[in-house]
């Protein structure tokens, strides 16, 4: 295989030299990377780009920094796994934004992620004039930043402890269809056995002489009040028959106690739920009620009283970024000479951070916007803004696909910022798939030739022209404008097409009396970043699911057109799991089938072991107990960073010797986990269910993943495609049609891999399902059957449907997206450099 690798040192450039990198799928990679340049790491999905840039270079830099700290400090820091590399020379300090580590802490906001909250806290506590407000007296007359942090005792509301309110059960969410009988559709809460109180309701009805077969609204008011609000001190006796273990005898359980009522019972089980997933089961019956003391802000009296620039601290957090910039300018203009010494440096740094948020297409966000409510692209760019706000030089910035979630209209800003960082004396390492961003890099490191075990080698290390000249580089073909265009046969939307309709929609910035989605078609939501695509997509998924469940939601008045639908799948980019034991095989349920196959072998039956015995999540089974099925152990290095080492008991195989003696088709169970999806699909043509699961994983472009690869190592795009494969399986198996919604399904994909995902979406449509995606990728959007273009701008300037119809109809409209549709149809570049941008 030919490789074009330039000798960077001979060009008189300082370099970062990597020798013998073997992290993940890297195959003994040695390469020199020029410093002070914009370097693009490219290659097909899974080729080793992130393994080299993030998992090797950035992780090595982080470990070197940690080794310089005292052992006392290091014990409080989560340390990364040491990369497998012989040596790295010339490596300095790095700052990275990694797709796989997006923090969605419920207390994280735009202000906290970017560090803007710290600047504002200093401004509000240090400028002298604010202490003159007697209502803001903190008790000792001295304000600190803690008074403007709702997560501290000084700054948080004493009544709600900084949360801003509490979740309360709601009568209209428990009783959603009062025209029906209580146990026959009136209440989703009583549709399933969700608590012990259920058995007392028939006993109460019998005691009151109430016929539960009648519609809920026709039942006596006193009875309805008791069901919802409890019976006070009045005890209700109820008995229930419980089958005994031998199934021939029955036991009768009798209890006598007052009813709490459904409202109190929902709140009780919600509070007692031990996990976030368990709590999620009860949220459909609850709404968050603002705290009456702080008005829902979560801040104490001091923060709610002090004003600067005409606004209190909580008020300012509710203002959009673009308006905060104007506020900062007004405050700066009003400073006297003494205040200027304190305020000007803080306001200058604040202004720089706000300007970067604006340039990254985030000016529409409020500073109080929670991380959990941001789309994947918005969250990543918010973290990116925090890193790019520094005025340091000599730093190595590692940016993992920063263009994710950006409309083409916003990508030029991103490129300008990257080039400005380079001009300031920094090195920018850009992991990227977009050919038009790659073409403007100074240097390209193209990995390949394939994905997974077929990748991990350097094809090209040189200017972009070297990649263009490389005979087998797929990236080079797209840089030359010769890559194959996306192919898809559109499905017509005509008079006989059904429609799923959202009526009276109010979701974040999206407001519409009617939004329609054609049934059995591929619909693409488009629009500039922040125009409301993710909000509309999320509202469609939650409202459709609620309508199928018979529950109420707050974001739409009603949903129509779901006759014949049986399920909804939301395919997002959230991580699959936080434990290294979670992997593609376990998530897809393929491992359940594999374990049953091993349990059905003659040797397994002879030893009396079942499928659960082969799970490495089960104690006292076949897993290695020394490493509890991880295959590795974390070793405390005391004065050095902890390291993961191969388990010496099982030699990394996860299982005891007696489990490894059992084979199926000549393979031990750990050897099956080492197979890639493509290898497993080739080997296991039966049973049919396993073959279909592996085929679906292969179909969405994950053939290079190992079945046992830890889910914590997967990118957001890989996690999403695993979920897409599960949706394909569900669509093929279900007797009823499904609605599948996907947020940016081709993010993190090389252009050559996009075709496979679009083909997979067509497989869902072939099974009679309906697919709706939010997507910035112009070729994907232009191939959809129906397009809903949102805008015209972002935040409050967006949220409206500005164009809808077939791609050809939308291309004729006067919107930013329409312009890119026309450029794509004409074969023109989508990204144009702005005048004055550094080269």
N, C-alpha and C positions, 0 to 999 in steps of 0.2 A: 504494500500500500504506500502510495506517495504522500509525503508530508512536506508542506512548505513552511519551514521554520527559520526565521531570520535570526542572525546573530546580533542581538541587540547591543551587546557590549562593543562590537566593532563600529557601531554607529555613534559612539561617544555618549551614550545615555546611561544614567544610573538605572539600576535594575533591581527587581525582586527576583531572586533565583530560587526556584522550587526544584528539589532533587528527590526523586524516588517517592512520589506521592501515590499512596495506595488506599486512600480513604474511599469507602463505599465501593463504587465500581471502577475507580481510577486504576489504570494498569501501569504502575511504575512510571508515572508521568514526571518528566523533567522539562522545565520550560523557564525562560527568562521573560519577565514582564517589565516594560519600561515605566519608570517613575515619571511623575509630572505630566501624564497623558490621560486621555479618556480612552479606556481599554474596554472593549465589548467582549464578553464571554458568550459564545453562541453555540449552536448545535441543536440537533433534534431533541425533543422532550425525552429526558432520561439519559442523555449522553454523557453527563458528568460535569456540566457547567457549575451548578450550585455546589457540587462536591468539591470542586477545586477552589472556587471563589469564597464560599461561605464556610463549608465544613473543614477546609484545610487552612486557607490563609487567615480568615477572620478568627476562627477558633484558636489557631496557633498564637495569634497576636493577643487574644484575650488571656490565654494561659500564661503568656510571658508577663503580661501586666500583673496578673494575680500572684505570680511567683515573687514579685517585688513587694508585695504587701506583707504585713506581719501575720504570723499564724493566727493570732487572736482575731484579726479582721477577716481572714480567709474562711474561718469556720462559719461565718454568717452569710457567705456568698455561694450561690448555686454555681458550680463550676461545670464547664462543658467537657465532653469526652475529648481526650487528646487525639488529634488526627494522626493517621498512619502516614508518616513522611520521614524520610531519612534526615533531611535538613532544609531549612528555609533561611536564605541570607538576604539582608537588605530590607527586612520587614520592619515597618514602624507601627505607630499607633493606628488602629482602625476604628471606624464608626460604621455600623451596618444596619440596614433595614431588611430583615429577612421575612419573606412571605409566610414561613412556617411558624413564626412566633408572634402572632397577633394577639395582644392582650385585650380581653373583653371583660375585665374586672368590672363588676357593677358600679363601683365607685369611680371608675376612670371616666374622664370627660375630655373634650377637646382642650380645655384649659390645662388640665393636669398632664395630659400626654405631651403637650408642647412646652410645658414649663411656664406658660403665660400666667398661671395662677400665682406662681411665686413672685413675678414682677408686680402684679396687681396688688398682692398682699403687702409688699414693701411700699408701694406708692400710697396705699390707703393708710398704712400705719405710720409712715415716716414724715409725710408732708405736714408741717406744723399746723396749718389752718384747721385740719380736721379735728384736732383735739379740743377746739373751741366750742364744739357742739355739746352742750350739757347732756343731751339725750344719749350721747355716745360714750359717756363716762364709764370706763371699764372697771371702776372700783378703786384703782390706785392711780388713775389719771394717766397711765402709760399704756399705749396700745402697741401690740406686737402683731406679727404676721399670723400668729395662732388665732387671733380674734377674727380672722378672715378665712379660716379653714374650718369647714363644718365637720371635719373628722377629728377635731380636737375638743377637749372639754371646754376650752375658752370660746371656741367659735361655733360649736354645734348647738342647735336648739335643745333646750333641756327637756322638752316634752317628747320630741320624736327622735332625739339622739342623732340628729343630722340627716336622717333618712328622708325627711320631707313629708311623711305621711305613713299610712299603713294600709295594708290590703284588707278590704272589708267585703264580706259576702253580700250579694245583691239579689233581691227578690225576683227581679225580672230576668236574671241569668239562671236562677234555679227553676222558676216556672216560666218556660218559654212559649208554651202553647196552652193557654188556660182553657181553650175550647175543647181540649181532650181530657180523658180521665188521668188521674195522677200517675198510675203505673202503666199507662198505655199511651205515652207520648207527650203528656203535659210537661214532664220534667226530665231533663237529661241526668240530673242528680239521682233521681229515683229509678232511672232506666237500668242501672246496674247496682249491684250490692257494693256500696262504697263505705258504709260504716254500720256499726251495730244498731244505730237508731232506726234503721229501715224496718226491722221486725216489730217495732213498737207502734208503727203507724196503723197497720190493720187492727191491732188491739185497741188503739184509741178510737178508730172508726166504729168498732163493735160496741165500745163503751158508750159512744155518743149516738149510736144508732144511725150512722152515716153510711150511704151506699157508695163505695169507691169506684163503682162502674160508671157513675155519673161524671159529666165534665167537671173539671176543677172549679171553674167559675160559678157553677151552680151549687156547690157545696156550701154549708152554713159558714158564715164569716168567722164565728168563734172557733170552729174546727180548723179552718184554714190558718187562723192566727196561731193556734197551738202547734200545727205542723211546722210552721216557719219560725215561730218565736218561742216555742216551748210551753210546757204546762205549769211552770212555776214550781210550787211545792207539791203539786198533785202527782202522786206516783201512778204509773201505768204498768200493769202486770202483763207480761207476754211470755209465751212458751214457744219453743221451736224444737222439732225433732231432728236429731243428728244421727246419721248412720254410724254404727260401730265398725271397728276395723274388720271384723269377720263378715260384715255385710249381711248377716242374718238377723242380728239384733239391732235395736235402735235405742238411743238415749234421748230423753227429753230434758232440755235446758230451760229453766224458768227464772225470770228476773223481774223485779219490781222496782222501778225508779222513775223519777220525773223525766220527761223529754226535754232535752236542751233546745230543740228546734233546729231545723235545717241550717239556718243562718249561723248560729253559734257552732253547730257541728262542723260545717265546712271550715270555719276559721280554726277550730280546734285541731282538726286533722292536718290542716295546712301548716300550722305552727309546729306540730309534732313530727312532720315529715323530715326525714334525716338527710335527704339528698335533694339537689336541685331538680333532678328528674322526677322525684316523687312529688315535690311541690308543684311542678308543672301540671300535674293531673288535676289540681284543684283551682288553678288560675282561671279557667273558663267560667267559674261561678263567682268571681271576685273582681272588684275594681279598686284601684289605688285611690284612697281618699286623702286630699291634702290635709296637712296638719293645721289645725285652727290657730295655733299660736304663731307659727312662722309663715303661714300662708303657702306652705309647700316648698319653701326655699331650702329649709334645713338649717338656716343660719340663726344665730342668737341675736339678741336685741342690738348689740353694738354694731355688727355688720349691717343690720337693717336700718341703722340710724345715720351712720356716717355717710356724708356725701362728698364726692369729688367730681368736679366737672358736671355737677347737676344730677349725678346718679349715685345711688347706693351700690355697694358691692354686688348684692344679689341681682339688682336691676341690670347692672352692666353685663353680668354673665348671660342674661337672656337676650342680649343684643347680638346681631350678626357681626361676623368678623369685619365686613366692609364698613359697618357703622362704628365699630370700636376704633378703627383707624382715625375716623373723624373726631371721635371723643378724645383720643390721645393728642391730636393736634390742638384741640381747644384747651386742654389742660396745660400743654406746653406754652401756649400763648399767654396764659394767665398767671404763670409763675413769677414771683418777685425774685430779686437777686439772691436772697438767702435760700429760697426753695429750689432755685435752679441748680444749685450745687448737688442737691440730693436727687431731684427729679429728672434732670436732663439725661444723665447716663441710662437711667432705668427706662425712660420713654424712648430713647433711641434704640435700645435693644428690643423693647416691646414692639416698636414700629417695624423693625427688621423682621421679627417673627411673624407679625401680622401680614406684612407684604409678601412673604414666602407662601403663607397659606392662601393668599389671594391669587398668586401666580400659579399655584398648583390646583386651582379650580375649587377652592374650599371657602371662598368668601361668603357663601350662603349659610355656613354653619354658625350656630350659636355656640358661645364658649361653654355653655352648660350642657351641650349635647352629649349624651352618654355614649361610651364606646360601643355598647351592645346594640345601639340603634343605628350605627353607621354601616354602610355597605363595606364589603371587603376592600374595595379600591379606596374608599374614603378613609378607612382606618389606616391602611398602609401609607397613604399620602400624608395623613396627620402625623404619623410617626416619622415619616421622611422629613417633614417640615421641622420637627424638633432637632433632627441631626444636621440639617442644612443651615440652621440659624447661626451656627458658630462662625466666628471670624478667624478661626485658626488656620494656619497654613502648614504644609508638610504632613497633612493627615491623609490616610488612605480611606476613601469612602467606598463602601461596598453596597451597591444598590441592587436588590434582587427584584427584577422586573418592575421598576417604578411606574411604568406606563400602564400597569393593570388598572382597570376601572377608569381610564382617561378617554374622553372623547377625542377624536383626531384633532379637533380645534384647540384642545388644551395641551397637546403633546409638544408643540413648539416651545411653550413656556418651560416645560421640563428639560428639554434639550438646552435651552438658554442657561438655566440654572446649573446644569452639569458642566457646561463650558465655562461659566463664571468661576465655579469651584476650581477647575483646572487652571484658569488664568491667575487665581489667587495662590498658586503654588502647591496645590493638592494633586493627589492621584485619584482618579475616579474609575472604579471597577464596576462595570455595568453588566449584570446578567440580563440578557434581553433577547427577544425573539423578533421584534419589529424590524424588518429590513431597512426601513427608512431612518430609524434611529441608529442602527448598526452602521449604515453607510456613512454617517457623519462622525464616527469614532476615529481616533488617530490610529488605533491598533485593534486587531481582531484576533482572539484566540478561539478557534473553531474546533469544538470537540466532536468526536464521533468514532467510527463512521455511523454506528447505529445507536440503539438505546440499551440500557442495562448491561448485560454481559457482552453485548456487541458494540458497546461504546467504551468510554474511558481512555481514549487516546487523543493526542493533539494532532489534528489534521493540518491546521494552519496557525502560524503565529507570525503576524505581519500586518501591513496596512490592509484595508478592505479590498484593495485591488488584488491582493494575493489570494483571498478567498474566491473572488470572481474567477481567477485563473485556474483554481484547483479543479481537476477533472471530475472528482466525485463528491465535492462539497455541496450538499443540498442548500445550505445557507448561501453559498456563492451563486447558485442559480437564481435565487430570489433577489440577491443584491444586483444581479445583472438584468433583472426584469424578465427572466426567462422561466420562472417557476410556474407550474401549472395553476390555472385559475380554478376556483371552487366550482364544482359542478353539482347542480341539483335541479330536478324537474319539479317546478312549482305545481301545487294542487290548486285548482281554480276555486274561487269563492263566488258562489252564485246564489240565485234565488232559493235553491233547495238546501242551502247551507244553514245549519242551526247555529245558535249564538248563546254563549254564556254571558250574562249581563250583570254588571254591578250597578245598583241604583243608589243614588244619594251617597256617594263616596266622600269620606273625609279622612285622609291618612297623611299625616305630616303636612307637606306643602301641596299635596294632590287634592284638588276639589273638583268634583264632576258629578253632574246629575245622572249621567249614563256613560259607562264604558263597556264596549262589546268586544268579545273574543270569538272568532269563528270556531265551531266545533270540528274536530278531526283535522285541524290544520296547524301549521307552524306559524305562530305569531311572534314577532320580534318587537320589543319595546326599545326605542331609541331616544336620543336627546343628549344635550350637553351634560357634563358631570354635574350632579346636584339637581337635575330637572325633575326628578321624582320617579325614575324607573324602578329602583329598588323598593320604594314605598308602594308603588302600584302593584308590583309583583308580589310583595309580601301580603298586601291587602287581598289580592286575588286568592292566594293560597289559604290564608286564615279564614276568610269569609266563606270560601267554597267548602272548606272542611267543616266549618261551623254549621253551614246550611245542611250538609249531609248528616251531621250529628244531631241536628235539631236544636242547636244552642244559638244564643245571640252573641253578636259582637258589636263593638262601638264604632267601627270604621265604615260600615255600609248599612244602608237602611234595609236592603234585601238583595238576594241573589236569585236570578231566574235562569232557566235553561239547563239545569242539571239533571233533567230526567234521563235515566239510562246510565248516569255516572255512579260509580260505587266507591271510588277512592281518590285521594289527592296525595301527591308526592312532592315535597319541597326539597329540591336538590341544591344545597348551598355548599359553601367552601369551609364550613366549620370542621375542626379536627374530628377524626373518627373516635379517638380515645387518648387518654393520657398515660396509659400503661404500655410498656414495651411489649407486653404479651399480646396486645391487640395487633392484628395484621390482616392483610387482604383475605387470607383463607378463613379466618374467624369471622370477619365482618360480612363476607359474602355467603356465609354458611356452608362453603365448600368443605371446610374442615370437619363439620358435623358428619357429612357423608363419608369423608375419608376415614374418620375414626370408626364408623360403622363397618366399612369395608375391612379394616384391620381386625375388628372384633369378630367378623364372620370367618376369619381364616381358621384352618384346622387347629393350629397351635394355640391360638387365642381361646378357642372353645375348650380345648383340652385343659388349659390352665384356668378356665372359669373366669376370664376377664371380659368386661363389657366395654362399650364405646366410651363411657365416661372415664374409664381407667386410663385411656390414652390422652386425656386432656391435660395440658400442662398448667391448667388453672385449678386442678383438683389435687388436694393433699392426699397422701396415702395411696396414690395411684402409681402410674408408671413413670411419672416425671422424676427428674433428679431432685432430691430434696436438699442437696447442698446448695444449689443455686435457685431452688424453687421454680424450675422450668425456664429461667431466663437464658441459660447457656453461658452467662457471664456473672461475675461478681464485682461489686464495687469495693475497691480496696482503699482504706484510709492511709494516705501517704504521709500523714502528720505534717511535716514541714514543706511538703510539696503538694500540688493539686491531687485530689483523689483520681484514680484511674479505674476504668473497667478492664478487667482481665478475664481471659477465657477460664471457665470453671475447670479446675483440675480433676474433679471427680468424673464429669461426663465428657470432658474435652470439648465443651461447647455444643454438645448434641442434644441437650435439654432432657434426656430420658435416661432411665436406669438401663443397665445391660440387658435385663430380662425383657424390657420393652423393645429394645433394638434388635433382639433375636427374632421378633415376629416380623415377617415380611409380606408385602403384597406386591405382586408382579415384580419380584426381585428387588424391591426397595424397602428399606426400613422407614419408619414414619418420619424421622428427621430428614431423610433424603427427599421425601415428598415435599416437605416445607422448603427445601433448598431449590426446588424446581422453579423456573420462571412460569408465568401464566401460559406463555406460548408453548413451552416444553410440556407442561401438564396437559394442555388441551390436545396436544399431539399424542400423548401417551394414554390418557383416560378417555376413550370413546364411549365408555359405559361405566356406571349406569347413566341413563339419559339425563337425569337431573343434574349430575355433576358436570357432564359434558356441556349442558346448556349454560350453567353458571360460568364455567371457564370460557365458553364461547362469547358470552356477553362481556366479560372482562377484556378479552382480546379485541372485541369489536369496538370498544371505546378507547383503544390505543394504550392499554396497560399490559401488553404482552411481555414487556421487559421486566415487570416487577416480579420479585420472588414471592411465592405464596406466604412465606414466613417472615417477610420484611416488616420490621416494626412500624406500626402506624405513626409513631412519633417522628419518623424520618420522612414521611410523605409530605409533599407540598400541598397547598390548598387546592390546586387544580387536580392533583392526583386523587385527593380525598373526594372531590366532587365527582370525578369520573367513576370512582368506585360506587358512589351513591347512584349515579346514572345507570350503571350496569345492573344494580339491584332493581331500579325502576323498570328497566327493560324486562327483567325476569318477571316482575310483578305484572307488567302489562301483558306479557305472553300467557301467564297462568290464570289471570283473573277473567271471570265470566262477564264482568261489567267493565265499561270503559273507565279510564282514569284521566285525571288532569295532572300533568307534570309541569312544574314551574322550575326554571333554572336561572340562576343569577350568574351571568357571564361564563357560560360553559366552556369557552375556548381560551379563557385566560390561562397563561402559563404554557401555551402550546406553540410549537414551531409551526409556521405556515403549512409545512408538508403534512402535519398531523391533524389539521383542522378538518380535512375531508372526512376522516374516520368518525369524528364526533357528529358531524352533520349527517352522515349515513346512519349513525346509531339513532339519531332523533327521528329519522324516517322509519326505522324499524318500529319505534313506538307508535308512529302514526299508522303504519301498516296493521298494527294490532287493534286499531280503532280508537286510540287514545288522542287526547288533545295536548299540544305542547306550547308553552309560552315561555320565551326567554327574554331576559334583559341583556343587551349586548352592544358593545362599542365597535366590535370588529365589522368593518364596512362590508367585506365580502359575504359574511354570514348574514348580516341584516338584509343585504340586497338579494339574497337567495330565498328569503322567507316568503310564505304565501300571503302574509298580511303584516303590515307595519303600523304601529301606533307611535307617533313621534311626539315627545313631550317637550315642553318649553314654555315660552321662548327662551328663558334664561334659567338661572339656578336659584334655589331657595324660594323666596317669595315671588321672584320674577319667573318662576317655573310652575310646574304642577298642573298645566293645562294641556289638553290634547290639541296640538297646533296643526297636525296633519295625520291622516289615516287612510289606509287603502293598500293596494298592491304596491310593491317597491317602485314601479313605474309611475304610479300616481303621486306617491310621496316625493319622488325625484323632481317632479314639476313644481313643488311648493317652494315657498320662500323661507326656508329654515336652514340652520347650519348643517344639519344632517343631510338635507336635500342636496346641498352643494357638493358634499362628499360622495353622495350617490352618483351625481353627474360626472364627477372626476373619475370615479371608479369605472363607470360605463365607458368613458372615453379613453381609458388606459393611462391616465395621467397620475403622477405621484400624489399621494394624499397629504404628505407633510411638506410644508414649505418653510424655509428658514426666514426668520423675521429680519427686517433691516436693522443693522447695527449690532446684531448678535455677534459675540466673539467667535472667531474661527480657530 
